[in-house]
Amino acid sequence: QVRLVESGGGLVQPGGSLRLSCAASGTIFSINAMGWYRQAPGKQRELVTSTTSGGIATYADSVKGRFTISRDNAKRTVYLEMNSLKPEDTAVYYCNADVTTSRWISRGYWGQGTQVTVSS
């Protein structure tokens, strides 16, 4: 089984920063793409950023220039550095990873989510 565990969420003032972490554990042969999604109340889950195994990243327009994704493949961990946070960034943030768990099986996995609240 594969488990993704997010951490680092919390309450922060507008303009502040947070760093989220997502660590993968379990029966893992390899991890391809990893990314972060978020879901605000009343809205659908949206892709925030993703990165390939080689570190090529993409970002939603709403977070470009403010958020940075990175990964440590040895630690099987992906990070999300969030700067200049805005109230509209408030959401539950979910980690996602495309994981190969056996010779023939690959699928996406989700973390449990971590709450980020940006408020004064």
N, C-alpha and C positions, 0 to 999 in steps of 0.2 A: 504494500500500500504506500501511497505517496501523500505526504502532508505538507502543506504550505502554511507557514505561520507568519502573520504580519505583526509588526510592533512599531512603536514610535508615534502613534497618533496621540491627540490630545487637544487641549484648548490653547489657542494662541491669539494674540492681538493682530489686527490688520497691520500688514507690513512686516510681520514676524516670519520666522522660519521654523521648519520642522524637517526631520529626516526620518523617512519610513524605511523599514527593513523587511524583507521577506526571505525566510530561509526554507529551503526544501529539504525534506528528509524522507527516508524510506528506500524502497527498492528502485533505484534509479540507475539506468545505464547511461543516459545522457539527457541534457536539457537543451532544447533549441531556443525558441523565442521565449522571452519573459516580458511581462508588462504589468502595468497598473491601470485599473479601471476605477471609476468612482460612480456612486449613485447618491444623488441628493433626493430629499423627500419630494414625492410627486413627479419625479423624472426617471427616465430609463437609465440603465447603466451605460456609461460611455467610456470609450477608450481615452485614456489620458496620455500614455506613452508606452512604447514598447522598444525592445532591443533584441537584436539577433544574438546568436552565440558568439559572433565576432565583435559585438559591441556597436553595431550600426543602429542608431536610434531614430525614432520618429516621435513627433509630438503633436498633440492637438493644438490648434491655433490659439486657444484660450490660455495655454500655459507656456507657450514658446517664450524663451528668454527669462522665464521665472523658475521653471522646474528642470531638473537634470536627472536622468536615469543612468545608473551604472550597475555593473555586476561584477561579482567575484566568483568565477567559475569553480575555483578550488573549494570555496566555501558554500557553493550552491546557493548563493544569496544575491538578491537584486535589491537595489536601493533607490529611493526617490528623494532627492533633495528638493525641498520646496522653499522658495524664497519669495519675498514680497507678496505674502499671502493676502488674499482678498476674502471678504465675506462670502462671495459666490463660490469660493473653493470649498466651502463647508459641504461635507459628504462623507459617506462611508467609502473608504478606499480599499479595493480588493486587489490582491496579487493574483496573477495568472501565469501559468507556465505550461509550455508544450513539452511533455516529458515522455521519453522512451523508457518503458519499464521492463521490457523484455526484448528478445531478438526481433520480434515482429510487431510489437504493440506500442503505439504512440497515441497520446491523447492529451487534452487540456485538463488542467487541474486548477482549482480555485482555493484561495485562502478564505478564512472566516470573516475577514474584513476588520478594519480598524477605523475608528471614528476620528475625523479631523473637523474641529470646529473653530472657525475664525470669527471672533467677535470681540468687541471692546467692552 
